[in-house]
Amino acid sequence: MTGLRDKVIFITGSSRGIGREIALRCARDGARVVITGKTAEAHPKLPGTIHSVAEEVVAAGGQALAIQLDVRDEQAIHYAVEQAAAHFGGIDVLVNNASAISLTPTLQTPAKRLDLMWDVNMRATFLASQACIPHLKQAANPHILTLSPPLNFEAKWFAPHVAYTISKFGMSLCALGMAKEFADDGIAVNCLWPRTTIATAAIEFNFPEAILRASRKPAIVADAAHAILLRDSKTFSGFFFIDDEVLRASGVKNFDQYAVSPGEPLYNDLFL
């Protein structure tokens, strides 16, 4: 095992989906993974808890610490980060994966839904980064990786779901600013976004079944994240990466392995 062996990887929203997949990919290197999420007990409709993922991480060859965390709670974020740093002796990587989605137009977006997306997307990304940065400054190859889209201010990306777009671009704007702000500390701050829709619960509940079949598996995002986290933090910062571009640059040629339905046309993700 090489790569991320013994690195401490703090991942928000890692009880299922892309967050879980990134945790398992890091675990295969022998990383020490901090699994966080609200789901500590099994959900009737959704698979996975922080504890089941922690068990999977250990089975995959990593070490795990499961912390129940509501990323809307500032004090809880700070407590979780300090607990993780004390347990493992520092933090090397923060993955801002937690996200809330509601693809609703302006008149159909109640304040409660607006607040949820802002709090889980932009605000939690800002606060988790803020809490981790003092530890990242002490790390050998520190990274913040945020799962948010490349910035593109064409109106067509805003009009159908203004609140959601603003909240996701807010995550990307955090990365844009922090990459510059912490460049002298050698902390890489980058974003990663999938080329296609990814087969997760978010797609299952927000899109028709045909789109789920035209999606790729979360493993493609996890493999791309892994490739980014191995890069030199001093020279690879401030980028908006697309998953298959990262993997193509790493020498991957067979992308059928990631398809839910190999051979079927793929459905492009939002913002691309």
N, C-alpha and C positions, 0 to 999 in steps of 0.2 A: 504493500500500500504506500502510495506517495501522495502527491497532490495536496489535498486539504487535511492530511493526517494531523490529528491533535489540534487543528484550528477550531476555535469556538465560533459557531455560527448561530446567531440569534434570528429566528424567523417568526414574523407575525402572521397570524392566520394559517397555522400549519397543521390543523387537525384533519384537513382533507384537500383534495384538488392539487393545484400547482404547488402550494406551500408544502404539502406532504411529500410530493414528488421531489422537490428540491432537497428536503430533509433526508430522504432516502439516498439520493445521489451523493450527497456529501458524506453520508454514513458509510457508503461503500469505500470511501477513501480512508475511513477511520477517524472522521471528524467528531467533534463533541458538539452535539446539536441541542439547542434550546428550542423546544416545541411550545408554542404559545397559541392560545385560542380560548374562546368562551366555552367550547364544548368539552366539559370534563366527564359528563355522563352521556350515554348513547342517546342520540336523537331518533325519534320514531321514523323519520323519513330519510335522514342523511347518514351515510356511513362515517365512522371515524370519530375518535376523541383524541385529546392530547395524550392520553395514556396509551391508547392502542397504537398511535404513531410512535410514541417513545419505545414501545416494545419492538415495533418493526425496525426502528433505527438500530437498536441493540442487535437484533437478529441479522441486520445487514452489515454489522461490523463496526458500528460507531458507539459512542457513549451518548446518553440522553438525559435531559432534565426537562420535565413537563411542568409548565407553569400556567395556571388558569389566568387569563388576561382579557379584560375588556379594554380595547385600545382607545376607547373614548374617555377613559379615566386617567388623567395626567399622573396622579400619585401612584396608581397601579403600574403604569409604564415604568416610572422611576424605580419602584420597588422591584419589579421583575428584572430590570437590567442590573440593578445592584446585586440581587440574589444570584443571577446567572454569573456575573463577574466574580463574586465571592466563591461560588461553587467550583467554577472551572479555572479561576485565576486570571481572568481577563475576557475581552471580547475582540475577535478578529474581524468579524463580518456581521453586518446587519442586512437582512433581506426584508424590505418593506413590501409584504405581499398582501396583507389584509386589505379587503376592499368591499365596498357596498355598491350595488348596482340597482338602478331603477330607470329604465329607458322610457321615461314618461315626458310628454310635452309640458310646457309651462303651466297650463291651466289644470293639468292632472297631477301636479307634483305638490302635495301638501307640505307644510313647513316641517313636519316631523320627518318626512322622507328626505327633504333637502338637508336638514340638520344631520341626519344619519350619514348621508354620503359625504358631507363636508367633514364631519368628525372622524369617520373611519378612513377616509381617503387622504385628503390634504393634511388635516390637523394631526392625525396619528403618525403620518409619515414625518412631519416636522418634529413632533415631540419624541418619537422613538429615536430619530437621528440625534436630536439634542441630548438625549439621555446617554446614547452610546458613544458619542464623539470623544468625551474625555478618556474613555477606555481605548477607543480606536487609535487615539494619538500615541498610545503606548505599544501598539501592535506592530509586527514586522511588515505585513503587507495588507494594510487595512482597506476594506471595501464597504461601501453602502451600495446596495443594488435595489432599485425600486421598480416594481412591476407597473409601469405606466407608459403611455404612448409618446411617440415623438411629437414635439410641439408643431402644430399646424393651425394657423389662425383663420383658415377658410370657414366662412359662415356655415357651409354644409355640414361640418362636424358638430356644430353647436345647435342648429335649429331644431332637430328632432328631439333632443334631450339636453336642454341647456344646463340644467343643474348637474347631471352626471358628467358631462364634458368638462365643465368648470372644475369639478372636484378631482377628476383624473388629471387634467392639465395642471392643476394645483400641485399634484405630486411631482409632475415633471419639472415644474418651475422651482420646486424645492431643490431638486437635483442640479438644475442649471446653476442656481445661485451658490449652493454649497460646494459644488465642484471647484468653483473659483475661490470661494471663501477659505476652503481648507486645503488648497493646493500646496501651500508651503509646509503643511503637516504631512504631506504624502498620502492623504486619504483619497482613494478613488470614489467618486460618486457618479454612478451611471444608472440609466434606465434600460429596461428590457421589455419588449412587447412582442406578442406572437404575430406571425404573418397571417395565420388563419384563426378561426374560432377554435377553442380548445375544449375537449369533451370533459366538462366539469359540471357540477350541480348548477352553477350560474347560467350556463348555456342551456342545460336541461329545462330549467324553470323559466327562462326568459325568451327562448327561441323555439321555433317549430322543430319537430323531430328530424326533419330532413336536414336541417343545419347541423344537428348533432352528428348525423351520419357523415356529413361533409367536413367534419372537423379532424384535427390531429389530437393525439394523446398528450397529456401533461408532460410526459417524459421528454418531449422536444424542448420545452421551456427549461426543464431541469438540466438537461445536458448543456444547453446554451448558457445557463446561469453558471454552471460548474466551470465551463471554459472561460467565462469572464473573470470569475473569482481567482483563477490561476494566474491571471495577467499581472504585470507589474503595476502596482497602485500609483506609482509616481508618474507613469507615462500614459496610462489608460484611464482618463477621467473626463467627465463631461460629455459622454457619448450617449446617443439614443440608439440602442442596438435592437435589431430585429432577429428573432430566434434562428431562422434558417440561414441568414447571412453569416451569423457568428459560426454556425456549425460548418457551413460551406468553407469558410476561411480556415477552419480547423481540420479540413480534409474529409468531411462527411459527404458521401455521394448518394447513398441510398436513403431517401426520405420516405419511401413506402413503409418502412418499419414504424413510422410514427402515425400513419394514417389509421383512422377508425375503420374506414372502408377503402383499402388500397385499390387504386385505379379509378375511384370516383373523383369527379372534379371537386376541388377544395373551396370552402367558403371563406373569403377574406374577412379578417377581423375589422372591427370598427377602427376608424382613424387612419386606415391605410388605403 
